[in-house]
């Protein structure tokens, strides 16, 4: 996906615009798109009717996207970030927030185009977070490039408007062509726009939640929107032995639970070794097979 051939004008000073589509939806990928051209072509670019993709009808966006793809004076590329990747990064132990994911995606596009041999001298970006701090971050990473980071850049600079169209059309097509990994019965594709406030999206989420396995992989399960659909989700209780003498406790439902400190976690090394050697708190899998913890071979 994107321009594969190094353009003849790549050795001339070039400008790039970067924008995203799908930052807010609870469904589908987030897509970062870029459009680049020689600086000498920017005036012509301004006459091509590019505009913020959100102000254009789908048919017009598709038409403009096909036009720019066949224009030898324009290059483009995209970074499609899968919803599973978004959720995994935002929920991992060392969390990566959405702003950082966005910054990394934009910088990845810059790196990709530079490696093609394109002489980027100016880059215009629709801001994510504080525009000033973002601009400093980019300038430190790429000292030879002039950066302009601004709110509503997609409506101010045609080169960013073009990038907005690239990102939006790519995301729309990805959703239309999305192949659901799940094979459960009654799986539907009428999920609407994917935005949390869309009634059709709300209905789809309600009808496609699973009380054990959650949502289909199309859903960004790290979004707070998902929490409201799991009030009646099945509670997961990890298998463990009853340890009355070691301080087992009950939750609000009367179900007995264990503190992690009772089974060797977040406690002293000596205490952990005592529990391990006694067999208390060990999973039945290990006890049934008489498996022991070895510290020396």
Secondary structure, 3 states (H helix, E strand, C coil): CCCCCCCHHHHCCEEEEEEEECCCCCECCEEEEEEEEEHHHHHHHCCCCCCCHHHCCHHHHHHHHHHHHCCCCCEEEEEEECHHHHHHHHHCCCCCCHHHHHHHHHHHHHHHHHHCCCCEEEEEEECCCCHHHHHHHHHHHCCCCEEEEECCHHHHCHHHHHHHHHHHHHHHHHHHCCCCCCCCCCCCCCCCCCCCCCHHHHHHHHHCCECCCECCCCECCCCHHHHHHCCCCCCCCCCCCCCHHHCCEECCCCCEECCHHHHCCCCCHHHHHHHHHHCCCCCHHHHHCCCCCCCCC
